[in-house]
Amino acid sequence: MATDDAIDAFSDDQLARLIAKTRDGREASGPGIARCIPLTERYMVKLYRDSDHFEDVSCAITKAHALGIRTPTIQRSVPAEDGYIECIQERVHGSNLMDVWPDIGISSTLRLAFQLRSMVGRMRTISSPTAGSLGTGICRSIWLEEYYGVPPHAPTSVIAAIINFWHNVLSFRKEASKTREQHRETCAGPMSPKDDLVFTHHDLAPRNIILEKDTGLLCLVDWDEAGYYPRYFEYVGMRNFYIPESWGWFAKLRWTLFAWIATGWRWYGKENDILQDVRRKAGRFPAARRFNIKAGVTPSVKAVDD
């Protein structure tokens, strides 16, 4: 393993070769390509598909640091093959909550919940009139992944309209026969077109919350989907993971309490059900929004063919 000083001193070419060699060694010991791998005792490296995504993550982490949120610092980046970017950042030494949650008691649950609540509260002081990532404005929300795409820097009214569309859609055939007014009605509710768009981590599943070994404090990692979204996206993100078999009923109950406290004393149960419905229908009827787009009710990234 390379030294920390070498990471700082190497040229981009030298560092790229070191990373490639390290990745080759990791791949030889197991199947698949790991996006995140340890590089030294102090640093790790994470692979990003393009410079836009890296820019957005960098902007989110910079904003988080400015708010006093504990998160790894980006040390440097180097270009990789095919336009990919290798991001070198600090390693966090500790345990993710996914692994240690069954062993955490109720008092620690409450202490950590209020600690995360403080972070989320600070993030929500930062708002935007448009949704998407902090740099490019690209929408990378898993709850808004669909065939035609949400335009960058979409206003909150567009976010609500697209969510409402997918929640209310019944089938591709029914959408094809609607009038323009019916298309408008499909997007009219239940979500409000006036929801605030606030700085959101978006993926606060227990795997992305690290309990630091030395300090006992929480550190948030994986800002890949961070951006400006409605408040309830944070709560729903905390419910979006497969619960390990090692979690008993009490661990599950404590996580529900943890998420409720951390995201502002609200269950957001209705919103959670709606976003789950949106994701399911967008996968089942991927091209159903084409008629709504052609009617001029909702915008898209991908053009609609006549």
C-alpha positions, 0 to 999 in steps of 0.5 A: 500500500502506498504512503500518504505522502506519496498521494500528495507528491505524485503527479496525476500520471503516477497517481493514475497508475497507482490507482489502476494497479490497486484496482487490478489487485482488488479485482483479482481477489474478487468479482466485479469492479469496486467503485470505492477502494482503500488507497492508503491508511488515510485515503481512499479512492472513488470512481465517478462516471464523468466530470459533471458528477464529480463536480456535483459531489465536490460542490455538495461536500464543500457545502456540507463542510461549510455547514459544519457537517462531518464528511470526508474531505476530497484531497484531489482528483485525477482523470481516468480512462473513458472520461471517468474521474478518480476522486481521492478523499479521506478515509473515515475510520469507524463502523457504518450503522448498518453493521453496528445498529443491532448492538446500539441501545436506546440511549445511544439511538437517541443521542445519535438521532439528535446528532443527525437531526442537527446536521439535517437541520443545518442543511435545510437552512440552505434552499434553492428555487430549483431542484437538482445537484448543486453544481450542474443542476442535474437531477440524480434522484432515484425517485425521479429516475424515468425514461424521459428525464427531469430537466436540470434546475427544474422548479418545484412545480415541475418536481411536484407535477412529475411525481403526481403524474407517476402516482396517478398514472394507470397505464400506457393505454389510458395516457394515450387517450387523454385530453390536454385537460385530463393530462393537467389533472393527472399532475395536479395532486396530491403533492404541492407545487410549492414545497420548499427545495432544501439541501438534501443528502438523499441517501442517509441509509445506515450504510452511509452513516459512519460512527467514528471510532475515536470520537463517537460522532457521526460522519456522512459519506456518499453524497452522490445523489445530493441536491435540492429536493423536497424535505420528505426526500431525506426521510424516504431515503432513510427507509430505502435499504434492505434490512439485514437479517441480523436486525431484530424487531427492536433494531427496526423499531429504533431505526424508525424512531431514529429517522423520525427524530433526525428528519424533523419529528414527521413520519412522512408516511404518505410521501414515502408511499407515493415515492415508492409508487412513483418508482414502481410505475416509472419502471413498469410504464417507462414511456407513459409520460410521452403523451403528457409531455406532448400535451405540454404539461411536463418538460423532459430531457429526452425529446418525444418522437412523433 
